[in-house]
Amino acid sequence: MSKREFTVEEVAQHNKEGDLWIIIDSKVFDISRFADLHPGGSNVLFAEGVAGNDATDTFFGLHRHEVLLRPQYARLQIGTIRGQEESIPAPIPGTISKVPYGEATWLVDGYYTPYYTEGHRRFQKEVRKFFEDVVKPEALRCEENGKRISQELVGKLADVNLVAMRLGPGKHLKGRTLMGGIVKPEEFDYFHELILNVEMSRFGTRGFTDGLLNGAVIGLPPIWNYGSPELQAKVVPEVLSGKKYLALAITEAFAGSDVSGLQTTAVRDGDYWVVTGTKKWITNGMFADYFTTGCKTEKGLTVLLIPRGEGVSTKPIKTAYSPTAGTAYVTFDKVRVPVANTLGPVGKGLSVILSNFNHERWMVTGSSVGSQRVVVEECLKWASQRIVFGKPLTAQPVIRAKLAAMIQRIEACQNWLESITHQMNNMSYDEMSSRLAGQIGLLKQFVSKSGRETAEGELLGKDLTDR
Ligand code: HEM
């Protein structure tokens, strides 16, 4: 950026086509050539009070601050106004938002928490930085172009042991360096994991967040909880190191949460199962090397680990979010799967699948809470900044009521989620399965509904409409 200094009078000379400067918050921009490319049209830039003038208020009434930070626009700045200082500093990536309700209370100065320690705070800082610096640029790109996560990024996730951490506390973390060593494996708890789930959802890239190896996160627990030691020794390291990809294949056109209605069938033939059927909405399925698959057998539901190979085919499903998630329709056509790939007892697949749902559902609520928090922050920022009818949007009571409803929802979700996370920290896997399944299921439903209502800016109940 140029260090040149100008006076207001000097800038005022440049107020015509081919020679157009403006001032935004003490910075001088030469927009002579940009004017024709301006997404808001060139006319507005030649208006009185804009061309050659200080257009700070007009600019911030129409644009997000981030516009000025984009490299193609930042380079339009040619200097600053002598004696003036910037009064609207750009948000610093990775730092705690100053927007009210823009962060969970435990991150805000002056508030207290019974759950998070200094260690969690250090971890959160590191994780936010990692996601901002390492993950965000690719997240934004892939969400847009629909391409799957790159092997290079997967390598970086493996370096910090991201997938291993996203599987929660446990023996699988032993001997691993977590996030550069900021937390010891034996200290890692569900609040650390919650921090990861929240932080990874802050870029508004919903498809990419699922593409960020969610298939492994939900598909691996049945392998290490129920797979043979040989199967675990082969598959777990491949997946955690990012060399192989995994997807959980339960849902079918015939059955979703109604797991007992699955129709994909596995029939024994010597040392093999022969699997035939289809699976739908399989996250990461397009690039998965293995499928943790729910099958119907003569003795009841059974879970099998099916490697991609002869008879396995995947095709993309068009979803409401980005194809970067790799959502697939999977077909198994007489696929021969070694009996050694059976996960858990034959006929006991329902409990293998259902016990896995708790963690998955809890994880989903964490990422939804992360996304909703960002929506609240963005809406508060924009509603304070955007001028309509000569006033900021926040001057309109209906907008304030919408914001209040959003805040009520996010705080309720956050607090319930933290309370359940605290229970998880103090329970065994089996206790969680028996005591928290109801709580977690209800929480997930509540948080998802809240997410939709917040995204649509719904008011709370009918209170206001009735009046
Ligand atoms: C360095 C100066 C400027 C840059 C880099 C810039 C850039 C942009 C960009 C990228 C957009 C697309 C929307 C967005 O991404 O937010 C936009 C829209 C717009 N800009 Fe600018 N702009 C500048 C100055 C101005 C000024 C001084 C005005 C004054 C009237 C203006 C008026 C508008 C309008 C009316 C729109 C359309 C907004 C809408 O559709 O809601 N811009 N501008």
Residues whose N, C-alpha, C, O or C-beta is under 5 A from the ligand:
A	BS01	HEM	F29 P39 G40 V44 V50 A55 T58 F59 L62 H63 R64 V67 Y73
